[in-house]
């Protein structure tokens, strides 16, 4: 986090469990470029189902929520019903919170279920959604755009046909970037925020844009998201 702050890279550091929130909130306090988000990752739902109460107890301390969502991949499908219960609770709490929330959402093999939950449970007029590493169908992406969602993309997505196709379909005014480190790598090490110029350059090259043009677009998108 200190490296990102020193480098001047706007960074949202998501958490996978609310157990990490107090320390991350302390580390980012007073920082200009780095914010911590309060998360409860769907992949941990079966292991820490009671953490939803802890998550709720911290919610009023931040406007940033993530990572939350659903994961219907083979490894986590057994907990999918529990994930949906937790995600529904998270969205309801965000909707009733005293401060507008910005959510970073995981939706592996569950894009339609995530979007349906958002439509039903979240007050989208007063909250904002960023779909992280979106892998849904073209129709799901179009639906998400109509709902006002943003999309954060990473360099790993450029390595697959489906990832490139997704990036190409995202309207430029809804595009954001992410490292998803340490779950992605760069030069044989976990990706870090200071790698962002490389990521922006790679995405710009694929979209046939000047890197500085894309950087300006991303900054405007971020400002609009935070406004």
Secondary structure, DSSP 8 states (H G I E B T S, - for coil): -HHHHHHT--EEE--SSGGGHHHHHHHHTT-SSEEE-B---GGGTTT-TTHHHHHHHHGGG-SEEEEEEEE-STTTGGGHHHHHHHHHHHHHHHHHSSS--EEEEEEET-HHHHHHHHHHHS-TTTSEEEEET----HHHHHHHHHHT-EEEE-GGGGGSHHHHHHHHHS-GGGEEE---TTSSEETTEE--GGGHHHHHHHHHHHHT--HHHHHHHHHHHHHHHH-
